Amino acid sequence: MPDAARSRSACARRTEGVTLDHAAGLYDWLAPLMTLGLEGRLHRRLIAGLRLDRPMAVLDIGCGTGSLTLDLHGAMPAGDGSRVLGIDAAEAMIAVAGRKVRGRAGLEFRAALAEELPCAPESFDRAASAFFFHHVHYRLKRRILEELWRVLRPGGRAAIIDVDTPYNAFGALCANAGRWLFRQDEIRENIDGLLRRALDESPFRGAWRIASRHSGYISLFELQKGPAPYGEDPRERPASRDATGGSG
Ligand SMILES: C[S@@+](CC[C@H](N)C(=O)[O-])C[C@H]1O[C@@H](n2cnc3c(N)ncnc32)[C@H](O)[C@@H]1O
C-alpha cells in the first residue's frame, strides 16, 4: 500500500475526497494562517445567515477538528432538540474534535463520509460547511449536495464557505498559491466556478445565492430547501444568485 494511503484512516480510504488524517495534529495551528486570520469573522457571517434563534438540529460537513462545529453549538440557545453533529472522513481529525466536546450537551462528532451521510432524511434544520468543498472533485460535490438536500428538512437552510472564482489580483494569487502548494485539482475546480455549477445542477438550483465575498477568493454561499420555515420571513429567501460584491 502506498504511504499516502497507509496514513489514511479506514473511513477516509472509502472516499475519493482529499482527507487530512496526516494533518490532524497540526491543523489547529495551520488553519488560522490559511484563512489569513479571518476564520472567526467568516464563522460569524455564516452563523448570522443561518439564524440559529431556537434549538435546532445542525450538521457540519467536513468539520475537521471542529472549530465551526463548536461555534455553531455556541451560537444556539440550549434546549430540547438542540443538536449539533460534525462529520469528517478523517478519523484523526474527528479524534481531535472529540476532545473538545468536554461535556457540552447536544454536541457530537462522527467519522463519516459526506457523500454517504449516516443521517435520516429531513433530520436537520440547518447545515454548514467551511473549506470542505475544495477537497472533493466535481462528481462528489454534486453527490454531496444531493445528500445535503436529502437530510435537510423542508424550509431548512445551509451555508457553505469556500474557495470560489477570484475577483481581484490578491484573491487570484491566494487561490492559485493554495492550488500549487497542495497540488489539489479540486481547488482549481472551485477557482474555475465548478462549485457554482454543481449548485446549479443540484436540487438547490434557483435556491442559492452568494451572500458575501472575502479576501478576493472566498465566498459565503447560502442555500435553502423549499419554502421558509415557520416564523421566518419569506422575503429573505435567496431569490437570485449574487447578493453582494466583495467585502474584505
Ligand atoms: C480544509 S478541511 C476543513 C475543516 C473544517 N471545516 C475547517 O473549516 O477547519 C477539509 C476537511 O474535509 C475532510 N474530507 C475530505 N473528503 C471528505 C469526505 N468525502 N467526507 C467527509 N469529510 C471529508 C478532510 O478530512 C478535512 O478534514
The ligand as a Tripos MOL2 file, in Angstrom:
@<TRIPOS>MOLECULE
LIG
   27    29     1     0     0
SMALL
NO_CHARGES

@<TRIPOS>ATOM
      1 C1         -9.7640   22.0210    4.8590 C.3       1 LIG1
      2 S1        -10.5230   20.8510    5.9310 S.3       1 LIG1
      3 C2        -11.8110   21.8770    6.6270 C.3       1 LIG1
      4 C3        -12.0910   21.5280    8.0480 C.3       1 LIG1
      5 C4        -13.0190   22.4800    8.8030 C.3       1 LIG1
      6 N1        -14.3270   22.5400    8.2010 N.3       1 LIG1
      7 C5        -12.4380   23.8610    8.9430 C.2       1 LIG1
      8 O1        -13.0050   24.8250    8.4340 O.co2     1 LIG1
      9 O2        -11.3750   23.9790    9.5770 O.co2     1 LIG1
     10 C6        -11.4360   19.7610    4.8510 C.3       1 LIG1
     11 C7        -11.8820   18.5050    5.5580 C.3       1 LIG1
     12 O3        -12.6720   17.6990    4.6620 O.3       1 LIG1
     13 C8        -12.4630   16.3430    5.0060 C.3       1 LIG1
     14 N2        -12.9620   15.4890    3.9230 N.ar      1 LIG1
     15 C9        -12.4460   15.2910    2.6990 C.ar      1 LIG1
     16 N3        -13.2360   14.4560    1.9650 N.ar      1 LIG1
     17 C10       -14.2930   14.1440    2.7710 C.ar      1 LIG1
     18 C11       -15.4750   13.3710    2.5770 C.ar      1 LIG1
     19 N4        -15.7210   12.7400    1.4200 N.pl3     1 LIG1
     20 N5        -16.3650   13.2770    3.5880 N.ar      1 LIG1
     21 C12       -16.1300   13.9190    4.7690 C.ar      1 LIG1
     22 N6        -15.0340   14.6600    5.0050 N.ar      1 LIG1
     23 C13       -14.1240   14.7890    4.0150 C.ar      1 LIG1
     24 C14       -10.9750   16.2810    5.2700 C.3       1 LIG1
     25 O4        -10.5940   15.1590    6.0260 O.3       1 LIG1
     26 C15       -10.7500   17.6040    6.0050 C.3       1 LIG1
     27 O5        -10.8070   17.4570    7.3950 O.3       1 LIG1
@<TRIPOS>BOND
     1     1     2 1
     2     2     3 1
     3     2    10 1
     4     3     4 1
     5     4     5 1
     6     5     6 1
     7     5     7 1
     8     7     8 2
     9     7     9 1
    10    10    11 1
    11    11    12 1
    12    11    26 1
    13    12    13 1
    14    13    14 1
    15    13    24 1
    16    14    15 ar
    17    14    23 ar
    18    15    16 ar
    19    16    17 ar
    20    17    18 ar
    21    17    23 ar
    22    18    19 1
    23    18    20 ar
    24    20    21 ar
    25    21    22 ar
    26    22    23 ar
    27    24    25 1
    28    24    26 1
    29    26    27 1
@<TRIPOS>SUBSTRUCTURE
     1 LIG1         1 GROUP 0 **** ****
